Amino acid sequence: MMYKILTLNKIAKIGLDKLDPKLFSCSDSAENPDGVLVRSADMKDFPLDAPLQAIARAGAGVNNIPVARCSEAGVVVFNTPGANAGAVKELALCALFLASRDITGGIDWARGLSGKGAEVPGLVEKGKSQFAGREVAGKTLGVVGLGAIGVMVANAALALGMDVLGFDPYLSVDAAWGLSRDVRRAAGLKQIYAESDYLTLHLPLGDETRGMIGQAALAQCRPGLRLINLARGELVNTADLLAALDAGRVAAYVTDFPADAMLAHPRVLPIPHLGASTAESEDNCAVMAARELSDYLRFGRINNAVNFPNIELEFGSGGARLCLAHRNVPNMVGFISSVLADAGVNIENMVNKSKKEYAYTLMDINALPDEALLDGLRAREGILRVRAIPRPE
């Protein structure tokens, strides 16, 4: 079987090379694709009709993908957590220093001395005091969000001699293993705000986090806070931030998501969304996204999906595999099993997992089912997608 993959952005060749050309056809003009590889293209109105099975985002954020609509259509949405973590960590460290010392202002001033010839060294010595800053060592860094990026930033800040306070109510086991024991655990955001000299955000945008850094949060922060936001611009309420900057409560704001209203403010350091803009990061994201898509389309396995559970099942001796995306409701597995039993199909291996209101079931069966059986499964309310995969050669 040849799978058609639509690329909505330029995807690094090293990633596309992971898709076997004997099995995958990749194009930016593919019609009726089985899968989509995307970076930042807006997919809000993208059709989710069959044969589309999966969308792989070469990056962490999925705000450009209609995840809720995909879930209802049984389309699995993948992202690539950690693939760009190294690049974002390095920019976060750069942001720490930019927020501490007026390096950009000093550079702009020094460029203005062009043409003054032999006077330049003396002028530099006389003028440098206006750009004096502070060191990060001994200061407290609050890290909100301890995923792949947050953990790396926290550990690196410790190496810089900072006191690091972390908060993440959803800290994963994998992240906990990588986090230094010297990172202090905050009891809540109130403690983070009250104790941090620097605050860096590394969490996704959602209903609970949109505008979380607003008037109420800023009022709890230590005066002179230096705020770093390389996650999503909407985490911060722009009007409230500008008011806090004008009042001196926030000393500097470094963001990778500048809004027009803040560009002219002298204490805002706007970075043009460079967090993952390294050759290495783009390669890593492309490779991970391609592998996720290949593994799902060829074997039905899920790793790093944002809307369905991670699920692994090695092919056994069965002649085919059933892949079913469905709602997480009682007796769904029982119904599927009974339909197969009535058709004389034997289940040789099975795994079922859920993620909130959605679930996913893999079944290795003795023979490839016909379309009538698959249509019978699709007719059941709550079953979102059904496909059968022949046993690989």
Contacts in CASP RR format, 6 or more apart in sequence:
PFRMAT RR
TARGET T0000
AUTHOR 0000-0000-0000
METHOD contacts of the structure
MODEL  1
MMYKILTLNKIAKIGLDKLDPKLFSCSDSAENPDGVLVRSADMKDFPLDA
PLQAIARAGAGVNNIPVARCSEAGVVVFNTPGANAGAVKELALCALFLAS
RDITGGIDWARGLSGKGAEVPGLVEKGKSQFAGREVAGKTLGVVGLGAIG
VMVANAALALGMDVLGFDPYLSVDAAWGLSRDVRRAAGLKQIYAESDYLT
LHLPLGDETRGMIGQAALAQCRPGLRLINLARGELVNTADLLAALDAGRV
AAYVTDFPADAMLAHPRVLPIPHLGASTAESEDNCAVMAARELSDYLRFG
RINNAVNFPNIELEFGSGGARLCLAHRNVPNMVGFISSVLADAGVNIENM
VNKSKKEYAYTLMDINALPDEALLDGLRAREGILRVRAIPRPE
1 23 0 8 1.000
1 390 0 8 1.000
2 23 0 8 1.000
2 24 0 8 1.000
2 25 0 8 1.000
3 23 0 8 1.000
3 24 0 8 1.000
3 25 0 8 1.000
3 34 0 8 1.000
3 35 0 8 1.000
3 297 0 8 1.000
3 298 0 8 1.000
4 24 0 8 1.000
4 25 0 8 1.000
4 27 0 8 1.000
4 30 0 8 1.000
4 31 0 8 1.000
4 32 0 8 1.000
4 33 0 8 1.000
4 34 0 8 1.000
4 35 0 8 1.000
4 51 0 8 1.000
5 19 0 8 1.000
5 24 0 8 1.000
5 25 0 8 1.000
5 26 0 8 1.000
5 27 0 8 1.000
5 30 0 8 1.000
5 33 0 8 1.000
5 34 0 8 1.000
5 35 0 8 1.000
5 36 0 8 1.000
5 37 0 8 1.000
5 293 0 8 1.000
6 27 0 8 1.000
6 28 0 8 1.000
6 29 0 8 1.000
6 30 0 8 1.000
6 33 0 8 1.000
6 35 0 8 1.000
6 36 0 8 1.000
6 37 0 8 1.000
7 16 0 8 1.000
7 26 0 8 1.000
7 27 0 8 1.000
7 28 0 8 1.000
7 30 0 8 1.000
7 36 0 8 1.000
7 37 0 8 1.000
7 38 0 8 1.000
8 28 0 8 1.000
8 36 0 8 1.000
8 37 0 8 1.000
8 38 0 8 1.000
8 39 0 8 1.000
8 41 0 8 1.000
8 43 0 8 1.000
9 37 0 8 1.000
9 38 0 8 1.000
9 39 0 8 1.000
9 40 0 8 1.000
9 41 0 8 1.000
9 58 0 8 1.000
10 39 0 8 1.000
11 26 0 8 1.000
11 37 0 8 1.000
11 39 0 8 1.000
11 58 0 8 1.000
11 286 0 8 1.000
11 289 0 8 1.000
11 290 0 8 1.000
12 58 0 8 1.000
12 282 0 8 1.000
12 283 0 8 1.000
12 285 0 8 1.000
12 286 0 8 1.000
12 287 0 8 1.000
14 283 0 8 1.000
14 286 0 8 1.000
14 287 0 8 1.000
15 283 0 8 1.000
15 286 0 8 1.000
15 287 0 8 1.000
15 289 0 8 1.000
15 290 0 8 1.000
16 26 0 8 1.000
16 37 0 8 1.000
16 286 0 8 1.000
16 290 0 8 1.000
18 287 0 8 1.000
18 290 0 8 1.000
18 291 0 8 1.000
18 294 0 8 1.000
19 26 0 8 1.000
19 290 0 8 1.000
19 293 0 8 1.000
19 294 0 8 1.000
20 294 0 8 1.000
23 294 0 8 1.000
23 298 0 8 1.000
24 294 0 8 1.000
26 37 0 8 1.000
32 51 0 8 1.000
32 52 0 8 1.000
33 51 0 8 1.000
33 52 0 8 1.000
34 51 0 8 1.000
34 52 0 8 1.000
34 53 0 8 1.000
34 54 0 8 1.000
34 297 0 8 1.000
35 52 0 8 1.000
35 53 0 8 1.000
35 54 0 8 1.000
35 55 0 8 1.000
35 56 0 8 1.000
35 293 0 8 1.000
35 297 0 8 1.000
36 43 0 8 1.000
36 46 0 8 1.000
36 52 0 8 1.000
36 54 0 8 1.000
36 55 0 8 1.000
36 56 0 8 1.000
37 56 0 8 1.000
37 58 0 8 1.000
37 286 0 8 1.000
37 289 0 8 1.000
37 290 0 8 1.000
37 293 0 8 1.000
38 55 0 8 1.000
38 56 0 8 1.000
38 57 0 8 1.000
38 58 0 8 1.000
38 64 0 8 1.000
38 65 0 8 1.000
39 57 0 8 1.000
39 58 0 8 1.000
39 59 0 8 1.000
39 285 0 8 1.000
40 64 0 8 1.000
41 64 0 8 1.000
42 64 0 8 1.000
43 55 0 8 1.000
43 64 0 8 1.000
43 65 0 8 1.000
43 66 0 8 1.000
44 64 0 8 1.000
44 66 0 8 1.000
45 66 0 8 1.000
46 66 0 8 1.000
48 66 0 8 1.000
48 69 0 8 1.000
48 70 0 8 1.000
48 73 0 8 1.000
48 75 0 8 1.000
52 75 0 8 1.000
53 75 0 8 1.000
53 76 0 8 1.000
53 296 0 8 1.000
53 297 0 8 1.000
53 385 0 8 1.000
53 387 0 8 1.000
54 75 0 8 1.000
54 76 0 8 1.000
54 77 0 8 1.000
54 78 0 8 1.000
54 292 0 8 1.000
54 293 0 8 1.000
54 296 0 8 1.000
54 297 0 8 1.000
55 65 0 8 1.000
55 70 0 8 1.000
55 75 0 8 1.000
55 76 0 8 1.000
55 77 0 8 1.000
55 78 0 8 1.000
56 78 0 8 1.000
56 79 0 8 1.000
56 80 0 8 1.000
56 289 0 8 1.000
56 290 0 8 1.000
56 292 0 8 1.000
56 293 0 8 1.000
57 64 0 8 1.000
57 65 0 8 1.000
57 77 0 8 1.000
57 78 0 8 1.000
57 79 0 8 1.000
57 80 0 8 1.000
57 289 0 8 1.000
58 80 0 8 1.000
58 83 0 8 1.000
58 282 0 8 1.000
58 285 0 8 1.000
58 286 0 8 1.000
58 288 0 8 1.000
58 289 0 8 1.000
59 79 0 8 1.000
59 80 0 8 1.000
59 83 0 8 1.000
59 84 0 8 1.000
59 276 0 8 1.000
59 285 0 8 1.000
59 289 0 8 1.000
60 79 0 8 1.000
60 80 0 8 1.000
60 81 0 8 1.000
60 82 0 8 1.000
60 83 0 8 1.000
60 84 0 8 1.000
60 149 0 8 1.000
60 204 0 8 1.000
60 276 0 8 1.000
61 79 0 8 1.000
61 204 0 8 1.000
61 232 0 8 1.000
62 77 0 8 1.000
62 79 0 8 1.000
62 306 0 8 1.000
63 205 0 8 1.000
63 232 0 8 1.000
65 77 0 8 1.000
67 77 0 8 1.000
67 306 0 8 1.000
67 307 0 8 1.000
70 76 0 8 1.000
70 77 0 8 1.000
70 307 0 8 1.000
71 77 0 8 1.000
71 307 0 8 1.000
71 308 0 8 1.000
71 358 0 8 1.000
71 384 0 8 1.000
72 384 0 8 1.000
73 384 0 8 1.000
73 385 0 8 1.000
74 308 0 8 1.000
74 325 0 8 1.000
74 358 0 8 1.000
74 384 0 8 1.000
74 385 0 8 1.000
75 385 0 8 1.000
76 296 0 8 1.000
76 302 0 8 1.000
76 305 0 8 1.000
76 307 0 8 1.000
76 308 0 8 1.000
76 325 0 8 1.000
76 360 0 8 1.000
77 305 0 8 1.000
77 306 0 8 1.000
77 307 0 8 1.000
78 289 0 8 1.000
78 292 0 8 1.000
78 293 0 8 1.000
78 296 0 8 1.000
78 302 0 8 1.000
78 303 0 8 1.000
78 304 0 8 1.000
78 305 0 8 1.000
78 306 0 8 1.000
79 289 0 8 1.000
79 304 0 8 1.000
79 306 0 8 1.000
80 284 0 8 1.000
80 285 0 8 1.000
80 288 0 8 1.000
80 289 0 8 1.000
80 292 0 8 1.000
80 304 0 8 1.000
81 147 0 8 1.000
81 148 0 8 1.000
81 304 0 8 1.000
82 148 0 8 1.000
82 149 0 8 1.000
82 284 0 8 1.000
83 281 0 8 1.000
83 284 0 8 1.000
83 285 0 8 1.000
83 287 0 8 1.000
83 288 0 8 1.000
84 149 0 8 1.000
84 275 0 8 1.000
84 276 0 8 1.000
84 278 0 8 1.000
84 281 0 8 1.000
84 284 0 8 1.000
84 285 0 8 1.000
85 148 0 8 1.000
85 149 0 8 1.000
85 150 0 8 1.000
85 152 0 8 1.000
86 149 0 8 1.000
86 152 0 8 1.000
86 281 0 8 1.000
87 275 0 8 1.000
87 276 0 8 1.000
87 277 0 8 1.000
87 278 0 8 1.000
87 280 0 8 1.000
87 281 0 8 1.000
88 149 0 8 1.000
88 202 0 8 1.000
88 230 0 8 1.000
88 275 0 8 1.000
88 276 0 8 1.000
88 281 0 8 1.000
89 149 0 8 1.000
89 150 0 8 1.000
89 152 0 8 1.000
89 153 0 8 1.000
89 156 0 8 1.000
91 230 0 8 1.000
91 256 0 8 1.000
91 271 0 8 1.000
91 274 0 8 1.000
91 275 0 8 1.000
92 149 0 8 1.000
92 153 0 8 1.000
92 200 0 8 1.000
92 202 0 8 1.000
92 228 0 8 1.000
92 230 0 8 1.000
93 153 0 8 1.000
93 156 0 8 1.000
93 157 0 8 1.000
93 160 0 8 1.000
95 200 0 8 1.000
95 228 0 8 1.000
95 230 0 8 1.000
95 254 0 8 1.000
95 269 0 8 1.000
95 271 0 8 1.000
96 136 0 8 1.000
96 141 0 8 1.000
96 157 0 8 1.000
96 160 0 8 1.000
96 198 0 8 1.000
96 200 0 8 1.000
96 226 0 8 1.000
96 228 0 8 1.000
97 103 0 8 1.000
97 136 0 8 1.000
98 104 0 8 1.000
98 252 0 8 1.000
98 254 0 8 1.000
98 269 0 8 1.000
99 198 0 8 1.000
99 226 0 8 1.000
99 227 0 8 1.000
99 228 0 8 1.000
99 251 0 8 1.000
99 252 0 8 1.000
99 253 0 8 1.000
99 254 0 8 1.000
99 269 0 8 1.000
100 133 0 8 1.000
100 134 0 8 1.000
100 135 0 8 1.000
100 136 0 8 1.000
100 226 0 8 1.000
101 131 0 8 1.000
101 132 0 8 1.000
101 133 0 8 1.000
101 134 0 8 1.000
102 130 0 8 1.000
102 131 0 8 1.000
102 132 0 8 1.000
102 133 0 8 1.000
103 131 0 8 1.000
104 269 0 8 1.000
105 131 0 8 1.000
106 131 0 8 1.000
109 127 0 8 1.000
109 130 0 8 1.000
109 131 0 8 1.000
110 124 0 8 1.000
113 119 0 8 1.000
113 120 0 8 1.000
113 123 0 8 1.000
113 124 0 8 1.000
116 123 0 8 1.000
136 157 0 8 1.000
136 160 0 8 1.000
136 161 0 8 1.000
136 162 0 8 1.000
136 198 0 8 1.000
137 160 0 8 1.000
137 161 0 8 1.000
137 162 0 8 1.000
138 161 0 8 1.000
138 162 0 8 1.000
138 163 0 8 1.000
139 162 0 8 1.000
139 163 0 8 1.000
139 197 0 8 1.000
139 198 0 8 1.000
140 162 0 8 1.000
140 163 0 8 1.000
140 164 0 8 1.000
140 165 0 8 1.000
140 195 0 8 1.000
140 196 0 8 1.000
140 197 0 8 1.000
140 198 0 8 1.000
141 154 0 8 1.000
141 157 0 8 1.000
141 162 0 8 1.000
141 163 0 8 1.000
141 164 0 8 1.000
141 165 0 8 1.000
141 196 0 8 1.000
141 197 0 8 1.000
141 198 0 8 1.000
141 199 0 8 1.000
141 200 0 8 1.000
142 164 0 8 1.000
142 165 0 8 1.000
142 166 0 8 1.000
142 167 0 8 1.000
142 186 0 8 1.000
142 192 0 8 1.000
142 195 0 8 1.000
142 196 0 8 1.000
142 198 0 8 1.000
142 199 0 8 1.000
142 200 0 8 1.000
143 150 0 8 1.000
143 153 0 8 1.000
143 154 0 8 1.000
143 157 0 8 1.000
143 164 0 8 1.000
143 165 0 8 1.000
143 166 0 8 1.000
143 167 0 8 1.000
143 183 0 8 1.000
143 200 0 8 1.000
143 202 0 8 1.000
144 166 0 8 1.000
144 167 0 8 1.000
144 168 0 8 1.000
144 189 0 8 1.000
144 192 0 8 1.000
144 199 0 8 1.000
144 200 0 8 1.000
144 201 0 8 1.000
144 202 0 8 1.000
144 203 0 8 1.000
145 166 0 8 1.000
145 167 0 8 1.000
145 168 0 8 1.000
145 201 0 8 1.000
145 202 0 8 1.000
145 203 0 8 1.000
146 154 0 8 1.000
146 166 0 8 1.000
146 167 0 8 1.000
146 168 0 8 1.000
146 171 0 8 1.000
146 175 0 8 1.000
146 179 0 8 1.000
146 202 0 8 1.000
147 168 0 8 1.000
147 171 0 8 1.000
147 172 0 8 1.000
147 175 0 8 1.000
147 202 0 8 1.000
148 175 0 8 1.000
149 202 0 8 1.000
150 200 0 8 1.000
150 202 0 8 1.000
151 175 0 8 1.000
151 178 0 8 1.000
151 179 0 8 1.000
153 200 0 8 1.000
153 202 0 8 1.000
154 164 0 8 1.000
154 166 0 8 1.000
154 179 0 8 1.000
154 180 0 8 1.000
154 183 0 8 1.000
155 178 0 8 1.000
155 179 0 8 1.000
155 180 0 8 1.000
155 183 0 8 1.000
157 164 0 8 1.000
158 164 0 8 1.000
158 180 0 8 1.000
158 182 0 8 1.000
158 183 0 8 1.000
162 198 0 8 1.000
163 184 0 8 1.000
164 180 0 8 1.000
164 182 0 8 1.000
164 183 0 8 1.000
164 184 0 8 1.000
165 183 0 8 1.000
165 184 0 8 1.000
165 185 0 8 1.000
165 186 0 8 1.000
165 191 0 8 1.000
165 192 0 8 1.000
165 195 0 8 1.000
165 196 0 8 1.000
166 183 0 8 1.000
166 184 0 8 1.000
166 185 0 8 1.000
166 186 0 8 1.000
166 192 0 8 1.000
167 185 0 8 1.000
167 186 0 8 1.000
167 188 0 8 1.000
167 189 0 8 1.000
167 191 0 8 1.000
167 192 0 8 1.000
168 175 0 8 1.000
168 203 0 8 1.000
171 179 0 8 1.000
186 192 0 8 1.000
186 195 0 8 1.000
189 212 0 8 1.000
189 217 0 8 1.000
190 220 0 8 1.000
192 199 0 8 1.000
193 199 0 8 1.000
193 217 0 8 1.000
193 220 0 8 1.000
193 221 0 8 1.000
193 222 0 8 1.000
194 220 0 8 1.000
194 221 0 8 1.000
194 222 0 8 1.000
195 222 0 8 1.000
196 221 0 8 1.000
196 222 0 8 1.000
196 225 0 8 1.000
197 222 0 8 1.000
197 224 0 8 1.000
197 225 0 8 1.000
197 226 0 8 1.000
198 225 0 8 1.000
198 226 0 8 1.000
198 227 0 8 1.000
198 228 0 8 1.000
199 221 0 8 1.000
199 225 0 8 1.000
199 226 0 8 1.000
199 227 0 8 1.000
199 228 0 8 1.000
200 227 0 8 1.000
200 228 0 8 1.000
200 229 0 8 1.000
200 230 0 8 1.000
201 213 0 8 1.000
201 227 0 8 1.000
201 228 0 8 1.000
201 229 0 8 1.000
201 230 0 8 1.000
201 231 0 8 1.000
201 235 0 8 1.000
201 236 0 8 1.000
202 230 0 8 1.000
202 231 0 8 1.000
203 209 0 8 1.000
203 231 0 8 1.000
203 235 0 8 1.000
204 231 0 8 1.000
204 232 0 8 1.000
205 231 0 8 1.000
205 232 0 8 1.000
205 233 0 8 1.000
205 234 0 8 1.000
205 235 0 8 1.000
209 235 0 8 1.000
210 234 0 8 1.000
210 235 0 8 1.000
211 234 0 8 1.000
211 235 0 8 1.000
211 236 0 8 1.000
211 237 0 8 1.000
212 235 0 8 1.000
212 236 0 8 1.000
213 227 0 8 1.000
213 229 0 8 1.000
213 235 0 8 1.000
213 236 0 8 1.000
213 237 0 8 1.000
213 240 0 8 1.000
213 241 0 8 1.000
214 236 0 8 1.000
214 237 0 8 1.000
214 240 0 8 1.000
214 241 0 8 1.000
215 237 0 8 1.000
215 240 0 8 1.000
215 243 0 8 1.000
215 244 0 8 1.000
218 225 0 8 1.000
218 240 0 8 1.000
218 241 0 8 1.000
218 244 0 8 1.000
218 249 0 8 1.000
218 250 0 8 1.000
219 249 0 8 1.000
221 244 0 8 1.000
221 249 0 8 1.000
221 250 0 8 1.000
223 248 0 8 1.000
223 249 0 8 1.000
224 248 0 8 1.000
224 249 0 8 1.000
224 250 0 8 1.000
224 251 0 8 1.000
225 249 0 8 1.000
225 250 0 8 1.000
225 251 0 8 1.000
226 250 0 8 1.000
226 251 0 8 1.000
226 252 0 8 1.000
226 253 0 8 1.000
226 254 0 8 1.000
227 236 0 8 1.000
227 241 0 8 1.000
227 250 0 8 1.000
227 252 0 8 1.000
227 253 0 8 1.000
227 254 0 8 1.000
228 253 0 8 1.000
228 254 0 8 1.000
228 255 0 8 1.000
229 235 0 8 1.000
229 236 0 8 1.000
229 253 0 8 1.000
229 254 0 8 1.000
229 255 0 8 1.000
229 256 0 8 1.000
229 257 0 8 1.000
230 254 0 8 1.000
230 255 0 8 1.000
230 256 0 8 1.000
230 271 0 8 1.000
230 275 0 8 1.000
232 257 0 8 1.000
233 255 0 8 1.000
233 256 0 8 1.000
233 257 0 8 1.000
233 259 0 8 1.000
234 257 0 8 1.000
236 253 0 8 1.000
236 255 0 8 1.000
238 259 0 8 1.000
238 261 0 8 1.000
238 262 0 8 1.000
239 261 0 8 1.000
241 250 0 8 1.000
241 253 0 8 1.000
241 262 0 8 1.000
242 261 0 8 1.000
242 262 0 8 1.000
242 265 0 8 1.000
244 250 0 8 1.000
245 253 0 8 1.000
245 265 0 8 1.000
245 267 0 8 1.000
245 268 0 8 1.000
250 267 0 8 1.000
251 267 0 8 1.000
252 267 0 8 1.000
252 268 0 8 1.000
252 269 0 8 1.000
253 262 0 8 1.000
253 265 0 8 1.000
253 267 0 8 1.000
253 268 0 8 1.000
253 269 0 8 1.000
254 268 0 8 1.000
254 269 0 8 1.000
254 271 0 8 1.000
255 262 0 8 1.000
255 268 0 8 1.000
255 269 0 8 1.000
255 270 0 8 1.000
255 271 0 8 1.000
256 271 0 8 1.000
256 272 0 8 1.000
256 273 0 8 1.000
256 274 0 8 1.000
256 275 0 8 1.000
257 273 0 8 1.000
258 268 0 8 1.000
258 270 0 8 1.000
258 271 0 8 1.000
258 272 0 8 1.000
262 268 0 8 1.000
262 270 0 8 1.000
263 270 0 8 1.000
275 281 0 8 1.000
276 282 0 8 1.000
276 285 0 8 1.000
288 304 0 8 1.000
292 303 0 8 1.000
292 304 0 8 1.000
295 301 0 8 1.000
295 303 0 8 1.000
296 302 0 8 1.000
298 389 0 8 1.000
298 392 0 8 1.000
299 315 0 8 1.000
299 321 0 8 1.000
299 389 0 8 1.000
299 392 0 8 1.000
300 321 0 8 1.000
300 323 0 8 1.000
300 362 0 8 1.000
300 389 0 8 1.000
301 311 0 8 1.000
301 312 0 8 1.000
301 313 0 8 1.000
301 362 0 8 1.000
302 308 0 8 1.000
302 309 0 8 1.000
302 310 0 8 1.000
302 311 0 8 1.000
302 360 0 8 1.000
303 310 0 8 1.000
303 312 0 8 1.000
304 310 0 8 1.000
305 355 0 8 1.000
307 355 0 8 1.000
307 358 0 8 1.000
308 325 0 8 1.000
308 355 0 8 1.000
308 358 0 8 1.000
308 359 0 8 1.000
308 360 0 8 1.000
309 353 0 8 1.000
309 354 0 8 1.000
309 355 0 8 1.000
309 358 0 8 1.000
309 359 0 8 1.000
309 360 0 8 1.000
310 353 0 8 1.000
311 351 0 8 1.000
311 353 0 8 1.000
311 360 0 8 1.000
311 362 0 8 1.000
312 351 0 8 1.000
313 321 0 8 1.000
313 349 0 8 1.000
313 350 0 8 1.000
313 351 0 8 1.000
313 362 0 8 1.000
313 364 0 8 1.000
315 321 0 8 1.000
315 364 0 8 1.000
315 391 0 8 1.000
315 392 0 8 1.000
316 348 0 8 1.000
316 349 0 8 1.000
316 364 0 8 1.000
317 348 0 8 1.000
317 364 0 8 1.000
318 348 0 8 1.000
318 349 0 8 1.000
318 364 0 8 1.000
318 365 0 8 1.000
318 366 0 8 1.000
318 391 0 8 1.000
319 364 0 8 1.000
319 365 0 8 1.000
319 366 0 8 1.000
319 367 0 8 1.000
319 368 0 8 1.000
319 390 0 8 1.000
319 391 0 8 1.000
320 364 0 8 1.000
320 365 0 8 1.000
320 366 0 8 1.000
320 367 0 8 1.000
320 368 0 8 1.000
320 369 0 8 1.000
320 388 0 8 1.000
320 389 0 8 1.000
320 390 0 8 1.000
320 391 0 8 1.000
321 362 0 8 1.000
321 363 0 8 1.000
321 364 0 8 1.000
321 365 0 8 1.000
321 388 0 8 1.000
321 389 0 8 1.000
321 391 0 8 1.000
322 336 0 8 1.000
322 340 0 8 1.000
322 361 0 8 1.000
322 362 0 8 1.000
322 363 0 8 1.000
322 365 0 8 1.000
322 369 0 8 1.000
322 386 0 8 1.000
322 387 0 8 1.000
322 388 0 8 1.000
322 389 0 8 1.000
323 360 0 8 1.000
323 361 0 8 1.000
323 362 0 8 1.000
323 385 0 8 1.000
323 386 0 8 1.000
323 387 0 8 1.000
323 388 0 8 1.000
323 389 0 8 1.000
324 336 0 8 1.000
324 360 0 8 1.000
324 361 0 8 1.000
324 362 0 8 1.000
324 363 0 8 1.000
324 377 0 8 1.000
324 383 0 8 1.000
324 385 0 8 1.000
324 386 0 8 1.000
325 358 0 8 1.000
325 359 0 8 1.000
325 360 0 8 1.000
325 383 0 8 1.000
325 384 0 8 1.000
325 385 0 8 1.000
325 386 0 8 1.000
326 332 0 8 1.000
326 358 0 8 1.000
326 359 0 8 1.000
326 360 0 8 1.000
326 361 0 8 1.000
326 382 0 8 1.000
326 383 0 8 1.000
326 384 0 8 1.000
327 357 0 8 1.000
327 358 0 8 1.000
327 359 0 8 1.000
327 382 0 8 1.000
327 383 0 8 1.000
327 384 0 8 1.000
328 354 0 8 1.000
328 355 0 8 1.000
328 356 0 8 1.000
328 357 0 8 1.000
328 358 0 8 1.000
328 359 0 8 1.000
329 382 0 8 1.000
332 359 0 8 1.000
332 361 0 8 1.000
332 380 0 8 1.000
332 382 0 8 1.000
332 383 0 8 1.000
333 350 0 8 1.000
333 352 0 8 1.000
333 361 0 8 1.000
335 380 0 8 1.000
336 361 0 8 1.000
336 363 0 8 1.000
336 377 0 8 1.000
336 383 0 8 1.000
337 347 0 8 1.000
339 373 0 8 1.000
339 376 0 8 1.000
339 377 0 8 1.000
340 346 0 8 1.000
340 347 0 8 1.000
340 363 0 8 1.000
340 365 0 8 1.000
340 369 0 8 1.000
340 373 0 8 1.000
343 369 0 8 1.000
343 373 0 8 1.000
345 365 0 8 1.000
345 366 0 8 1.000
345 367 0 8 1.000
345 369 0 8 1.000
345 373 0 8 1.000
346 365 0 8 1.000
346 366 0 8 1.000
347 363 0 8 1.000
347 364 0 8 1.000
347 365 0 8 1.000
348 364 0 8 1.000
348 365 0 8 1.000
348 366 0 8 1.000
349 363 0 8 1.000
349 364 0 8 1.000
350 361 0 8 1.000
350 362 0 8 1.000
350 363 0 8 1.000
350 364 0 8 1.000
351 361 0 8 1.000
351 362 0 8 1.000
352 359 0 8 1.000
352 360 0 8 1.000
352 361 0 8 1.000
352 362 0 8 1.000
353 359 0 8 1.000
353 360 0 8 1.000
354 360 0 8 1.000
358 384 0 8 1.000
368 388 0 8 1.000
368 390 0 8 1.000
369 388 0 8 1.000
374 386 0 8 1.000
374 387 0 8 1.000
374 388 0 8 1.000
377 383 0 8 1.000
377 386 0 8 1.000
378 386 0 8 1.000
END
